[in-house]
């Protein structure tokens, strides 16, 4: 069976635990209930299916039944509220704690490092800028303050340096022999659970960037508009499909750009602000 640290969903971990024990020892749901002191023989089945949640007291019982060591039990206790959380903020809180423990134990993988890529709005921007801004300073040295000042709004030199280090670690940028950075062809990829979590956080950050765009750029440099629409569900699906197609067209235009000299953030936002009827 895989290490517990390869899981983020405790229900999936319990499912694999049960199936592994069942295959090797003939383990049953009744056996698990007996180990945890629960009366219901189908308790584990309900946990796996998601029809029941683990309480704080039950977490301790289950951790003992799983024969987890102290570090593993701590990780399991963080997986439970992460899995059961209803809001993105709570999930993010526990994921950061889980990730912190894995790093402390030196078992974090590239998937967790990639999570960091979308925790700050400026990482994708820095990735685009490093090949367009010459911030070299002496022998392979770099003036990260100069790079930082190219962002809108500007970030600190320390944050710019940390961003470059992360991007280089992920293989998203490459340092040449001449001391200049270039983008690599590496692609960011994470698991569905992590991707959905950090992408939501990222979208929140870039949405807040739009709030300050009026003060940080001239009207000639921006195009911001808003529509309030009364539409049907069928209309919504058609509009959504058109946005997705247009987004791909814009990406093709950007990739074909001959001499890019700036980085833009383009947000597509279509969301409900009022509903009528049962739906």
N, C-alpha and C positions, 0 to 999 in steps of 0.2 A: 504494500500500500504506500502511496505517496506521503511525503512529509506533510505535517499539518500546515507548515509555512507556505505550501504551494496552494493553499485554499484561501478564499476570502468569504465564502458562503458556508456557514457552519452546517446547514442542512445537507449540502452536497458532501461535506466531510463525514457526517453521520451516515449517509447513504453508502458511501464507499467503505466505511468502517464495518457496517452491518454486512454488506455483500462479501467483503473479504473474510470476515469471521464465519459467515454462513458457508462459504465455499470450503474453508479449511477445517472447521470444527462442527458444522451443523448448527451454528448459532441461530437462535430464534428471537422474535420480538419479546416473547415471554422471558427469555434469558436476560435480555437487556433491562426489562422492567424490574426483574428481581435484583439485578446489580445496583439499580438506582433507587430501589425501595418504593417504586411506584406500583399502584394497584392495577392500573389499566395495562392490559397486555398489548394494546395497539398504540400506546403512547408514542413510541419511537416512530411508528408509521405516520402518525399525525404530524410529528415534528418534521419529518422528511418531506411530506406533502405540503407543509405550510399551513395546515388547518389549525395548528396549535403553536404557541410561542413558548420559549423558555423564560421562566422567571429568574430573578437573581439567585434565589435559593436553589432552584433546579440546576442552574449552571454549575454550581459547585458539585452537586451529586453526579452530574454527567461527566464532569472532568475527572472525578475519581473513578467512575466506571470505565472510562477510556484509558485509565492508568497513565495519565499525562504527567510529565515532570513539571516543576514549578514554572519554567519559562513557557512550556507548551500550554499549560493551564491558563497562564496570563493571556497568551495569544488567543486561546479559545474564548475566554471571557470578553475579549474585545471584538471577536468575530460575531458574537451573538447580537449585541446592540447594533453593529454595522449592518447585519443582515436584516434585522427587524425594524430598522429606522424608517420613518415615513417621510422625512425631509432630507434634502440634499445636504444641508448644513450639518446635520447630525452624522450622516454617513461620512462626510468629509472628515469630521472630527475624529471618528474612530479609525478611518482608513489611515490617517496621518499617524495615529498612535501605533497601529499595526505595522506600518511601514517603518516607523522609528525603531520598533523592537527588532525587526528583521535586519535593519542596518546595524543595529547594536550587536547583533549576533553574526554580522558579516555574511548574511545569506540573501541579501537583496539582489534581484536580477534586473536585467535591462528593462523588463516590463515596468518595474516600479520606478526606475530612473526616468523612463519615458513619461511617467505620470507627471514628473516635475516640469516637463516641457510646456504643459498647458496651465501650470499653476500661476504663471505670471504672463500678463498680456504682451510683455516686451520680448520674450524669448523668440517668437517667430519673426518679430521685427528685426531684432539683432541678427538673426540668421540671414535675413535678406540684405541687411546693410553691410555686413563684413566684407563682402566682395565688391561693394560700391564705394566704400569710404576707406581711404588710406590713413590708418591710424598707427602706422609703424613709427617707432621712436628709438633709433639707434639699432644696435645689434640684436635683432630678433626681439627687441623690446617693443612695448606697445603703450600708446597713450589712451587708456580706456576712458579718460575724461573727455577726450575729443570725440570718441565714439558715442559716449553717453549724451553729449550735447546735440547729437544728430537726431535723437528721438523726440517725438512730440506727443506728450510733454517730455522734457528731459528726465533722465534717471541719474542716479549717482554713479560715479566712476567705479565704486565698489560693486554695485549691482551689475554694471556692464561687464566687469571682469568675471564675476561669478556666472553670468549668462554665457559668455564665450567659453568658459571652462566646461559648463554643462553641455553645450552644443558640441564641443570637441569630444567630450567623453562619450556622447551618444553617436558620434560618427556623422553628425549632420553638417559639420564644417571641417575643413582640413587645413592645417598649417603648412605652407610651402617652404621650401628651402630659403626663399628670399624674405621670409617673415610675414608674407601676406596670406590672409585667410581666403578660402574659396568654399562655396557650397558643395557638398557631396550629393550624390543621387540617392542617399539613404532615405527610407520612408519610415515615418512614425507609425507604429502599430501597437495597440494595447488590447487586452481582453475586453469583452463587451462591458463587464461590470465597471472596470476602471475607466474605460473610455467614456461611458455615459456620465460618470461622476465628474471627471475632470473637465470634460467638454462643457458641461453645464456651468461650472465655475468660470471657465474661460469666457464663455459667452456673456456672463454677468459682468466681467471686467471690461470687455470691449464695448459693451452697451454703455457702461459708465463713461468710457472715453468719448462717446458721441455727445454726452452732455456738455463736455468742455470744449467741443470742436468750434463752437461759435466764438469763443474767446481766444482760441489758439491758432486760428487760421482765418484768412480773409475770405470774402464771399466768392472771389474768383477761384479760390483753391478748393472749394467744397461744393457739394450739392446735397442738401438735406431737405426732404419733403415728407409729408405724412398724409395718409388717406384714411378716412373712416367709412367703412363700407357696410351696407346692408345686403347680405348675400345668403344663398342657400348652402346646404352641405355639399351639393354637387358643384356649385360654383367654387366653393373653397378648395375642393380637390383639384379642379381645373387650374385655379390660380397657383396652387402649390406646385403642380406639375410644371407650369410655365416658369416659375421661379427657379426650380431645380434645373431646367433646361438652360435658362439664361445664365445661371451660376456657372455651368460647365462652359458655356460660350465665352464668358468673361475670363475664366481660367485659361482657355486656349489663347485668347488675345494676349494675356499677360505672359504666357510662356513663349509666345512668338515675338515679344517686344525686343527690338534690336538694341536699344541703348537705354535701359531703365536708369533713371536718376533720382527716384524717390520711391517711398513705400506708402501705400494707401491701405486703409482698413475699410472694407465694404461689408456692411451688415445687412442681412435680409431679415426683416421682422414682420411676421404676420401672426397675430394672436387675438383671441376673443376678448372683447371688453363689454359685451352684453349678450344675453341670450333670451329667447322667447320660446315658450312651449316647454314640453317635458324634457326634450333633449338639451 
